[in-house]
């Protein structure tokens, strides 16, 4: 395979998908469990109708993206809030998973006392949710989850994994983060291990990595540690949950080249 073929590989995957799926209607890009709509910004800039749905309203939103609140506690509720599958061009989601990742670990003991099966139920929700996405008539989708050993062991192995800084080259060096400029480094130059699960012939975007930035923190034990600035404080939880913009740009470019 030549270097040119390697460069075009994700676009070839996307075009194969477009060839086999009926076209002409799908112009909506949907993001589920999305408080900010940032994952949809590159699609909105390409002229797609973009809708972000989340159980709770957010005070931070992306211009040009329709933000909607919806009941999403069960698979049936999620199904009901989705547009018809033939109207969806692409679907993006980062479902809640604190019962399975480090961010929620400090509450596991208390949750297990109240419900010994809480993690089994969390895994079953992920499996049912993923099955719902796979049932949407070949709608391409990407589901992002934290890189948790429990998710890998209890759900399944991801299709690929990444860190935000690996897609930083898609962003301008002089453009601050559109939602959290004081927390998220320019060009997403921070680390955060993330699992990606795909379906519907979704293409894996090519990386444009940059060197990540680290912050030095002093722990109570006296140890000095280098850590990602986004992960340095619990006060950054909102910024932590936002979709890495560089990855979102790369994903849109792989499926809807400008």
VOPAGU-2260 file (C-alpha; in pm, 1 decimal, decimal comma):
REM VOPAGU-2260
SITE   aa  ch    i         X         Y         Z
SITE  UNK   A    0       0,0       0,0       0,0
SITE  UNK   A    1     140,0     341,3     -98,6
SITE  UNK   A    2     164,1     642,9     133,9
SITE  UNK   A    3    -115,4     807,3     -69,3
SITE  UNK   A    4    -342,1     505,2     -15,1
SITE  UNK   A    5    -264,5     513,5     357,5
SITE  UNK   A    6    -351,8     882,8     371,4
SITE  UNK   A    7    -685,9     825,5     198,2
SITE  UNK   A    8    -779,9     511,1     390,9
SITE  UNK   A    9   -1038,9     668,1     627,7
SITE  UNK   A   10   -1200,9     855,7     341,4
SITE  UNK   A   11   -1223,3     534,3     138,8
SITE  UNK   A   12   -1401,0     367,0     430,9
SITE  UNK   A   13   -1646,5     654,7     453,5
SITE  UNK   A   14   -1715,4     651,2      79,7
SITE  UNK   A   15   -1777,5     274,9      82,5
SITE  UNK   A   16   -2035,1     336,0     349,4
SITE  UNK   A   17   -2197,5     612,3     146,3
SITE  UNK   A   18   -2216,5     383,2    -156,0
SITE  UNK   A   19   -2408,0     107,6      23,4
SITE  UNK   A   20   -2648,4     318,7     233,4
SITE  UNK   A   21   -2949,1     492,3      72,4
SITE  UNK   A   22   -2869,0     862,5      48,1
SITE  UNK   A   23   -3063,9    1181,5      -8,2
SITE  UNK   A   24   -3236,0    1223,1     328,9
SITE  UNK   A   25   -2973,0    1197,4     600,9
SITE  UNK   A   26   -2847,2    1542,4     699,2
SITE  UNK   A   27   -2873,9    1530,7    1079,4
SITE  UNK   A   28   -2582,0    1461,2    1307,3
SITE  UNK   A   29   -2686,2    1358,8    1656,7
SITE  UNK   A   30   -2490,2    1351,3    1981,1
SITE  UNK   A   31   -2634,5    1165,9    2280,7
SITE  UNK   A   32   -2552,5    1235,3    2646,3
SITE  UNK   A   33   -2391,5    1559,4    2533,6
SITE  UNK   A   34   -2400,5    1863,4    2764,5
SITE  UNK   A   35   -2197,2    2090,6    2538,3
SITE  UNK   A   36   -2250,3    2002,5    2171,0
SITE  UNK   A   37   -1880,6    2054,1    2093,9
SITE  UNK   A   38   -1856,0    1716,4    1918,3
SITE  UNK   A   39   -2098,4    1855,7    1658,9
SITE  UNK   A   40   -1920,7    2183,5    1586,5
SITE  UNK   A   41   -1719,6    2051,9    1286,4
SITE  UNK   A   42   -2036,6    1901,0    1137,2
SITE  UNK   A   43   -2232,3    2223,5    1189,5
SITE  UNK   A   44   -1955,9    2409,6    1005,5
SITE  UNK   A   45   -2007,6    2166,3     715,2
SITE  UNK   A   46   -2376,0    2255,6     690,1
SITE  UNK   A   47   -2533,9    1964,6     876,6
SITE  UNK   A   48   -2828,3    2002,0    1111,8
SITE  UNK   A   49   -2682,1    1918,4    1452,7
SITE  UNK   A   50   -2873,8    1809,5    1761,8
SITE  UNK   A   51   -2726,9    1734,9    2105,9
SITE  UNK   A   52   -2946,8    1552,3    2357,9
SITE  UNK   A   53   -2883,1    1519,1    2729,2
SITE  UNK   A   54   -3094,5    1440,8    3038,7
SITE  UNK   A   55   -2989,1    1769,2    3202,5
SITE  UNK   A   56   -2959,4    2118,4    3058,9
SITE  UNK   A   57   -2619,0    2285,8    3048,0
SITE  UNK   A   58   -2518,9    2648,0    3087,9
SITE  UNK   A   59   -2239,7    2595,9    2831,8
SITE  UNK   A   60   -2337,4    2529,6    2471,9
SITE  UNK   A   61   -2193,9    2540,6    2119,6
SITE  UNK   A   62   -2335,6    2807,1    1882,3
SITE  UNK   A   63   -2529,5    2662,9    1589,6
SITE  UNK   A   64   -2604,7    2333,7    1766,6
SITE  UNK   A   65   -2958,4    2258,7    1884,2
SITE  UNK   A   66   -2941,1    2160,8    2252,0
SITE  UNK   A   67   -3230,1    1950,6    2382,6
SITE  UNK   A   68   -3309,3    1788,7    2714,6
SITE  UNK   A   69   -3472,2    1446,2    2704,4
SITE  UNK   A   70   -3548,2    1155,0    2934,1
SITE  UNK   A   71   -3269,5     903,6    2865,9
SITE  UNK   A   72   -3277,5     674,2    3167,5
SITE  UNK   A   73   -3382,8     365,1    2973,7
SITE  UNK   A   74   -3304,7     222,1    2631,2
SITE  UNK   A   75   -3664,8     274,8    2523,2
SITE  UNK   A   76   -3651,7     642,7    2622,0
SITE  UNK   A   77   -3332,2     685,3    2420,8
SITE  UNK   A   78   -3492,1     514,5    2121,3
SITE  UNK   A   79   -3792,2     747,6    2140,6
SITE  UNK   A   80   -3583,4    1065,9    2141,3
SITE  UNK   A   81   -3385,8     970,3    1829,7
SITE  UNK   A   82   -3479,7    1094,0    1480,5
SITE  UNK   A   83   -3563,0     826,6    1220,4
SITE  UNK   A   84   -3248,2     632,3    1131,1
SITE  UNK   A   85   -3262,5     732,7     763,1
SITE  UNK   A   86   -3233,0    1100,0     867,2
SITE  UNK   A   87   -2913,6    1050,0    1070,3
SITE  UNK   A   88   -2585,1    1109,3     887,6
SITE  UNK   A   89   -2369,4    1032,5    1190,0
SITE  UNK   A   90   -2418,4     964,6    1560,8
SITE  UNK   A   91   -2181,2    1047,0    1842,8
SITE  UNK   A   92   -2215,6     957,7    2209,6
SITE  UNK   A   93   -2037,9     948,3    2545,7
SITE  UNK   A   94   -2282,0     770,5    2779,3
SITE  UNK   A   95   -2243,8     796,5    3158,6
SITE  UNK   A   96   -2020,9     526,5    3305,2
SITE  UNK   A   97   -1899,1     639,8    3647,8
SITE  UNK   A   98   -1997,6     302,7    3789,2
SITE  UNK   A   99   -1723,1     148,8    3574,1
SITE  UNK   A  100   -1438,7     402,6    3563,6
SITE  UNK   A  101   -1194,1     568,3    3799,8
SITE  UNK   A  102   -1393,3     893,4    3816,6
SITE  UNK   A  103   -1661,5     719,3    4020,6
SITE  UNK   A  104   -1448,1     469,5    4211,0
SITE  UNK   A  105   -1468,7     653,3    4542,3
SITE  UNK   A  106   -1843,7     586,8    4552,3
SITE  UNK   A  107   -1831,4     216,6    4459,1
SITE  UNK   A  108   -1823,3      83,9    4814,7
SITE  UNK   A  109   -2129,0     282,3    4916,5
SITE  UNK   A  110   -2312,1     188,3    4597,4
SITE  UNK   A  111   -2230,4    -180,4    4643,9
SITE  UNK   A  112   -2381,3    -169,5    4992,2
SITE  UNK   A  113   -2703,0     -28,2    4850,3
SITE  UNK   A  114   -2703,5    -248,1    4539,4
SITE  UNK   A  115   -2448,1    -532,7    4504,5
SITE  UNK   A  116   -2532,8    -561,2    4132,9
SITE  UNK   A  117   -2477,0    -194,9    4043,8
SITE  UNK   A  118   -2181,8    -267,0    3814,3
SITE  UNK   A  119   -2358,0    -558,2    3645,3
SITE  UNK   A  120   -2648,5    -325,5    3573,6
SITE  UNK   A  121   -2413,2     -57,6    3440,9
SITE  UNK   A  122   -2250,0    -304,6    3205,1
SITE  UNK   A  123   -2587,5    -433,8    3087,8
SITE  UNK   A  124   -2695,5     -77,1    3010,3
SITE  UNK   A  125   -2382,7     -28,1    2797,8
SITE  UNK   A  126   -2446,1    -354,1    2612,9
SITE  UNK   A  127   -2810,3    -267,5    2548,0
SITE  UNK   A  128   -2722,1      87,5    2444,8
SITE  UNK   A  129   -2452,9     -33,3    2205,7
SITE  UNK   A  130   -2699,3    -286,4    2060,0
SITE  UNK   A  131   -2947,0      -3,0    2002,1
SITE  UNK   A  132   -2685,8     196,1    1810,7
SITE  UNK   A  133   -2595,3    -107,8    1601,3
SITE  UNK   A  134   -2961,9    -156,4    1511,0
SITE  UNK   A  135   -2996,3     185,8    1345,7
SITE  UNK   A  136   -2978,9      68,2     983,4
SITE  UNK   A  137   -2603,4     110,8     941,5
SITE  UNK   A  138   -2591,4     462,7    1085,0
SITE  UNK   A  139   -2217,7     524,5    1146,1
SITE  UNK   A  140   -2144,3     602,2    1510,1
SITE  UNK   A  141   -1865,9     645,7    1761,9
SITE  UNK   A  142   -1913,6     587,7    2134,3
SITE  UNK   A  143   -1644,6     725,6    2365,8
SITE  UNK   A  144   -1578,0     593,0    2716,8
SITE  UNK   A  145   -1292,7     642,5    2963,9
SITE  UNK   A  146   -1008,6     392,0    2925,1
SITE  UNK   A  147   -1113,7     173,6    3216,4
SITE  UNK   A  148    -992,3    -183,9    3273,7
SITE  UNK   A  149   -1341,5    -273,3    3397,0
SITE  UNK   A  150   -1501,8    -151,2    3076,6
SITE  UNK   A  151   -1254,4    -355,1    2873,1
SITE  UNK   A  152   -1310,6    -665,2    3086,0
SITE  UNK   A  153   -1686,4    -646,8    3145,4
SITE  UNK   A  154   -1809,0    -478,5    2824,7
SITE  UNK   A  155   -1561,5    -544,2    2545,0
SITE  UNK   A  156   -1227,0    -444,4    2395,8
SITE  UNK   A  157   -1249,2    -102,6    2223,7
SITE  UNK   A  158   -1212,6     -65,8    1848,0
SITE  UNK   A  159    -934,5     182,7    1914,1
SITE  UNK   A  160    -808,1     411,5    2188,2
SITE  UNK   A  161    -659,8     760,9    2186,7
SITE  UNK   A  162    -563,2    1067,4    2387,6
SITE  UNK   A  163    -674,3    1423,2    2292,3
SITE  UNK   A  164    -320,5    1545,3    2216,0
SITE  UNK   A  165    -295,7    1285,9    1938,2
SITE  UNK   A  166    -542,2    1491,8    1729,8
SITE  UNK   A  167    -416,1    1836,4    1831,3
SITE  UNK   A  168    -266,7    1898,8    1487,3
SITE  UNK   A  169    -616,5    1947,4    1346,0
SITE  UNK   A  170    -656,6    2267,2    1553,5
SITE  UNK   A  171    -505,1    2612,0    1501,0
SITE  UNK   A  172    -210,9    2693,9    1728,0
SITE  UNK   A  173    -348,3    3039,3    1813,2
SITE  UNK   A  174    -711,8    2939,9    1880,1
SITE  UNK   A  175    -809,2    2899,3    2248,8
SITE  UNK   A  176   -1054,1    2629,0    2346,8
SITE  UNK   A  177   -1406,1    2755,0    2258,4
SITE  UNK   A  178   -1567,7    2651,4    2588,1
SITE  UNK   A  179   -1294,6    2613,3    2850,5
SITE  UNK   A  180    -998,0    2829,7    2744,6
SITE  UNK   A  181    -863,3    2859,7    3100,5
SITE  UNK   A  182    -855,5    2482,4    3157,0
SITE  UNK   A  183    -806,1    2303,1    2825,8
SITE  UNK   A  184    -466,4    2373,0    2661,3
SITE  UNK   A  185    -461,5    2516,0    2310,5
SITE  UNK   A  186    -475,9    2243,5    2043,0
SITE  UNK   A  187    -598,0    1988,1    2301,0
SITE  UNK   A  188    -241,6    1931,7    2417,0
SITE  UNK   A  189    -340,1    1722,7    2717,1
SITE  UNK   A  190    -357,7    1352,0    2793,9
SITE  UNK   A  191    -671,1    1155,7    2876,6
SITE  UNK   A  192    -686,8     788,2    2782,1
SITE  UNK   A  193   -1011,0     722,0    2594,7
SITE  UNK   A  194   -1176,1     413,7    2443,6
SITE  UNK   A  195   -1366,4     438,6    2114,8
SITE  UNK   A  196   -1633,2     187,0    2011,7
SITE  UNK   A  197   -1763,1     215,0    1656,2
SITE  UNK   A  198   -2031,9      74,7    1429,5
SITE  UNK   A  199   -2212,1     131,3    1101,2
SITE  UNK   A  200   -1884,3     132,8     903,6
SITE  UNK   A  201   -1758,6     438,8    1091,3
SITE  UNK   A  202   -1402,8     526,4     990,2
SITE  UNK   A  203   -1115,2     563,1    1233,3
SITE  UNK   A  204    -970,0     913,6    1189,0
SITE  UNK   A  205    -600,3     965,1    1126,9
SITE  UNK   A  206    -396,4    1119,3    1405,6
SITE  UNK   A  207    -198,2    1444,8    1396,5
SITE  UNK   A  208     -20,5    1422,3    1732,5
SITE  UNK   A  209     139,0    1706,9    1925,3
SITE  UNK   A  210     351,5    1700,2    2238,8
SITE  UNK   A  211     122,6    1716,5    2544,9
SITE  UNK   A  212     152,3    1974,9    2820,9
SITE  UNK   A  213     174,5    1872,8    3186,8
SITE  UNK   A  214     116,9    2052,8    3514,8
SITE  UNK   A  215     324,3    1992,9    3827,6
SITE  UNK   A  216     119,0    1924,4    4140,5
SITE  UNK   A  217     235,0    1875,0    4499,1
SITE  UNK   A  218      51,4    1597,4    4681,3
SITE  UNK   A  219     -16,3    1596,3    5057,1
SITE  UNK   A  220     226,2    1305,7    5089,3
SITE  UNK   A  221     503,8    1538,5    4976,5
SITE  UNK   A  222     537,3    1376,1    4634,6
SITE  UNK   A  223     561,2    1599,4    4327,1
SITE  UNK   A  224     376,2    1468,2    4024,4
SITE  UNK   A  225     335,1    1570,1    3659,4
SITE  UNK   A  226     -26,2    1545,1    3548,2
SITE  UNK   A  227    -252,0    1652,9    3263,6
SITE  UNK   A  228    -382,0    2006,2    3339,0
SITE  UNK   A  229    -739,5    1897,9    3268,2
SITE  UNK   A  230    -711,5    1618,2    3523,6
SITE  UNK   A  231    -527,7    1823,2    3786,2
SITE  UNK   A  232    -835,3    1928,8    3985,6
SITE  UNK   A  233   -1187,0    1803,1    4053,1
SITE  UNK   A  234   -1301,0    2156,0    3970,7
SITE  UNK   A  235   -1224,3    2068,0    3608,1
SITE  UNK   A  236   -1491,3    1796,0    3587,3
SITE  UNK   A  237   -1698,2    1991,3    3333,3
SITE  UNK   A  238   -1397,2    2047,6    3108,6
SITE  UNK   A  239   -1295,6    1683,2    3150,5
SITE  UNK   A  240   -1627,3    1561,7    3015,1
SITE  UNK   A  241   -1618,7    1769,5    2697,1
SITE  UNK   A  242   -1540,3    1590,6    2371,2
SITE  UNK   A  243   -1183,8    1662,5    2252,4
SITE  UNK   A  244   -1230,1    1913,1    1971,4
SITE  UNK   A  245    -934,1    1789,8    1766,7
SITE  UNK   A  246   -1077,7    1438,3    1765,9
SITE  UNK   A  247   -1420,7    1575,2    1666,6
SITE  UNK   A  248   -1265,1    1766,2    1374,5
SITE  UNK   A  249   -1073,4    1457,3    1260,0
SITE  UNK   A  250   -1387,0    1243,3    1283,9
SITE  UNK   A  251   -1592,5    1484,0    1073,6
SITE  UNK   A  252   -1311,0    1512,0     817,2
SITE  UNK   A  253   -1300,0    1131,7     782,0
SITE  UNK   A  254   -1672,3    1110,1     703,1
SITE  UNK   A  255   -1761,1    1446,0     547,8
SITE  UNK   A  256   -1451,1    1593,5     381,5
SITE  UNK   A  257   -1491,9    1971,9     330,5
